[in-house]
């Protein structure tokens, strides 16, 4: 992961392969952290994952998402919202993609 402090831009890249099979993946994330609002820092990001051969040989899995976190410093509160799409394909069966929304808050006291 890399963070450019003057602009708040950040980037993450990860990849791996199973030692005992052909399963492999790659993950990347591009984000920005700044303070466009007086209430506290804001972070937004988009990410993408791609994997192959995890469940069965020839299978593929993908996911992408967009996320946001807003700090509200006076309340010691962080709010977050995320939207993700997951897909999995293999030769033995057909699966529908999954769309997910995650939202919530974390209060530190």
Buried (B, 14 or more C-beta within 10 A) or exposed (E): EEEEEEEBBBEBEEEEEEEEEEBBBBBBBBBBBEEEEEBBBBBBBEBEBBBBBBEEEEBBBBBBBEBBBBBBEEBEBBBBBBBBEBBBEBEEEEEEEEEEEEEEEEEEE
